[in-house]
Amino acid sequence: MTAFFEGIQYLFVNILFAPLDFLRRLELVSWFGANTINWIFMIICTCAIVYWIKQLRIFDDAGTENQDTTAHSFLK
């Protein structure tokens, strides 16, 4: 049974957390390099939010959105 838990430990510590260990070592060399992934995620989220708001505006301008409070059966 101990080998099973040691196998889980090996999987997480040596394999799945390897990219995080790389980022931790990279931060000591270059702060900007280590935080590049954060900037990439922020850019992706910003693009998704802008796209979502544009789609909402398209449906709102067309008047196709049902804004009645009883639009869903569970809101009656």
C-alpha positions in Angstrom: 0.0 0.0 0.0 2.9 2.3 0.7 4.2 1.9 -2.9 0.8 3.1 -4.2 1.0 6.4 -2.2 4.7 6.8 -3.1 3.7 6.4 -6.8 1.1 9.2 -6.4 3.8 11.3 -4.7 6.2 10.7 -7.6 3.5 11.5 -10.2 2.7 14.9 -8.6 6.1 16.0 -7.3 8.3 14.9 -10.2 6.0 15.0 -13.2 2.9 17.2 -12.8 4.6 20.0 -10.8 7.7 20.1 -13.1 6.5 23.2 -15.0 5.8 25.0 -11.8 9.3 24.2 -10.5 10.7 25.5 -13.8 8.8 28.8 -13.3 10.0 29.0 -9.7 13.6 28.7 -10.9 13.0 31.1 -13.8 11.7 33.8 -11.4 15.2 34.0 -9.8 16.7 34.8 -13.2 14.0 36.9 -14.9 10.8 38.1 -13.2 9.3 39.1 -16.5 10.0 35.7 -18.0 8.3 33.9 -15.2 5.2 36.1 -15.4 4.8 35.9 -19.1 2.3 33.1 -18.7 0.1 35.4 -16.5 0.2 38.1 -19.2 -0.9 35.5 -21.8 -3.8 34.4 -19.6 -4.9 38.0 -19.0 -4.8 38.7 -22.8 -6.9 35.6 -23.5 -9.4 36.5 -20.8 -9.6 40.1 -22.1 -10.3 38.9 -25.7 -13.0 36.5 -24.4 -14.7 39.3 -22.4 -14.6 41.7 -25.3 -16.1 39.0 -27.7 -18.8 38.2 -25.1 -19.8 41.8 -24.7 -19.9 42.4 -28.5 -22.2 39.3 -28.8 -24.4 40.6 -26.1 -24.6 44.0 -27.8 -25.5 42.4 -31.1 -28.4 40.5 -29.6 -29.5 43.5 -27.6 -29.5 45.8 -30.7 -31.5 43.2 -32.7 -34.1 42.9 -30.0 -34.1 39.1 -30.1 -33.3 38.7 -26.5 -36.2 37.8 -24.3 -35.8 40.0 -21.2 -39.1 38.9 -19.6 -38.6 37.6 -16.1 -40.6 34.5 -16.9 -38.4 33.6 -19.9 -37.3 30.5 -18.0 -39.8 28.1 -16.4 -38.0 28.1 -13.1 -38.4 31.9 -12.7 -42.3 31.8 -12.7 
